[in-house]
Amino acid sequence: MNKKSVRRKYNLTDAQLVAISQEKAAFMLRDLTSFAAYGITANDVEALRVDAAAFADLESDGEIVAEISEANAVKNKKRKALFVAIKGVMVRVGNVFASGTAEYAAFGTARLSRQTDAQFIATAKVVAKQARAHSGALAVTGLTTAMVDDIDVLAQELEVLLIDLKLKKSDRELLREVRVTAGNALYAKLIRYAKTGRNIWEAVHAAKCNDYVVCKRVKGKSEAALSS
């Protein structure tokens, strides 16, 4: 069975969640004597502040996407360099073995630009192998050992970059789940304390009661109604 994706349980932005949590923590410290009657201590308030700060420090999805985009650009640049190196060899191969011959086909470069990255890397290794096997015949074309070695090096570097990109994409989902889980936990704690604050002041101090309203409206309902 496929694992169900963790979903956000709040409609605030992450920045709003952090700011509101820190704000309510300040109000709670002001009203600490009243909260003590509900078993909520200064340590609990500090824990809320610490949780909010830790959540704020988590890498955002936007930051992760930017890292993936950068890694993809680096990978594509390396692929282009390898493509140029392969074409440089294949021009020389074509001068010795006509296109359509078994010798030319053995290099496996058909539809080279349309190959997946994994296929492209495998093809590069085949090109290097075949170039060495036919080094005697290709020597007259100006093909050098350095050219062939360059293909091997570029293929290895591209393979490393491809793995790094795949890991970043996999990490994105894991980090997203960590962030959503932490956000949900922080939100649940915030709502619990905010509800307590409203209960403390609802009948005796309207302004202080209002201090513990988390959000005026959320999808047509008051946050107070949602968390009651």
N, C-alpha and C positions, 0 to 999 in steps of 0.2 A: 504494500500500500504506500502511496505517496504521502510524505509528511506534510501536514497542513501548515501553511505559512502563518507566522505570527502576525496578528493585525493590531494596529493602533486602536486604543480604546478612548482616545480623546480627540477633540476637534481643534485644539489649540495648536499653534506652531510650536516647534521645539523651543525656540527662543522665548516665546510667551510663557511656556510651561516653566522654564527656568526662572524667568523674571518674576512671575507670580508666586512661585514657591519661595523665593528669597524675600519677596515683599511680605507674604503671610508669616514667614518665620520672624520677621521684625515685629509684626503686630503681636505674635504669640509671646515674644520676649517681654513686650510691654505689658501684656495681660497674663504673665506667667502665674501669678497668684491665683487667678480664676481658673486657669487650666489645671492647676495642681489638684483641684477637686475632682478632676476626671482622670487622674493618674498620669497626666502628661507633664514631664519635667523639662528642665533646661537641656538635659542630655538628648531628649527626644527632638527638641527644636534644633539643636546643633546637628543632629543626624539628618534632619530634613535639609538643612543648609549644605551639609557635606554631600548628600545624595544629589542635590541640584547642581552643585559645582562639578561633581564627577560626571554627571550626565552631559553637562555643557562641554566638557573636555573630550567626549567621545567624538570620533571622526564622523562627520556628516556624510550622507549619501552623495551629496554634491561634490564633496572633496574626493570621495572614492571614485566617482565617475570621471572626475578630472584626471586622476591618476591612471585610470584605465585608458582614457583617451590619449594621454601622453605615451603610455606604454604601447598602444596600438600604432601610434605615429612612428615611434622608434622602430617597431617591428616592420612596418611597411617600408621605411627607408632602407632598412637592411635587406629586405626582400628585393627592392629595386636594384640595390648594388649587386646582389647575387644574380639577378636576372641579366644585368649588363655583362657580368663576368661569364655567364653561361653562353650568352649570344656571341661574345667575342670568340669563344672556343668553337661554337657551332658554325660560325662563318668559315672558319678554317677547315672544319670537318667537311663542310659542303664543297670546299674546293678540292677535296680528295675523293670523297664518297658522295656520289650524286644523291639528291633527295629521292627517297623511294627505294633505295637499296637497303638490303638487310643490315649492312654495316652502319648506315646512317640511322636507320630505325632503332638500332640497338642502344642508341644514346637516350631514347625515350623522351624526346623533347616535344612531341606532338601536343598541340593545344597548351603550350607551356604557360601562357599568361592566364589561362582559365583554371589552372590546377589549384587545389586547396593548398594552404600553407604546408600541411603534412606531406601531400603529394609532391609539392615543389621541392621540399627538402630532400625527399627520397630521390627525386629525379636528379638533383644536383650531385648527389653521391654517385649515382649511376654514370653521369657525365664524366666526373673525375675518374672513375674506375675505367671507363671505356677509353678515355683520352690517354691514360697511362698504357692501356693494352695496345693502343695503336700509335704510341709515341714515335715509333720509327717512321711510319708513313706520314705522320703529321708534322714531323720536324721541319720539312721543307716549307711549310706554311707559316713558319715563325712562331709556332706554339712552343711555349717554354714550360719547364717544370714549375716555375713560379706562378704561372697562370693557372695551372691545374691545382696547385697547393692553395691558391687564393680561393678557389671554389670550395674546397674542403673547409677552410677556415670560416668563410662566410656562411656556409651551411650549418656549421656547428654553432656559430653565433646566433643565427636566425632561430635555430632549434631552442636555444636557451631563452631567447626573447619570447618565443611562442609559449613556452612553458610558463614563463613569468606572467605573461598576459592571462593565460588560463587560470593561474593561481589567483591573480588579482580579481578576476571575475567570480571565482568561487568564494573568495574571501568577502566579496561585496555582499553576498547573500547572508553569510555568517555574521558579518558585522551589522548588517541591517537588523537581523533578528536580535542581536545583543542590544542594539540601540532601542528598538521597539519595546523589548522586554523591560529594559531599564526605565524607559519613558512611562510605560504602563504602571510600573511599580511606584514611580515618583508621583504620578497623577493620582493613583489610589490613595497614597499617603496624604497628599495635598487635600484631596476632597474630604477625607476623614477628619483632618484637623480643621478644615474650613467649616465643615458641618458642626463640629463641636463649638467653634467660635461663634457661629450664628446662634446656636442654642443657648450659649452663655449670655449673649447680649440682646437677643430678640425682644424680650419683654421689658428690658430696662434701659437700653441705650441704642437708639436707631442708627446713629452714626458709626458706632463701634461694630454693630451687627453688619452694617454695610461693608466694613473693612474686610469681612471674611467672605464676601461674594466673589467667587472665582471669575465668573464671566457673566456679563449681563444677559446676553442672548446666545444660544447655540442651537441652530436649526429650528428656530421658532419657540424654543423652550428656555426657561431660565436655568442656569447652572444649579441653582439651589433646588429647583424641582427635580433635576436629573439626579442629584446626589443625595436626595432625602430618602 
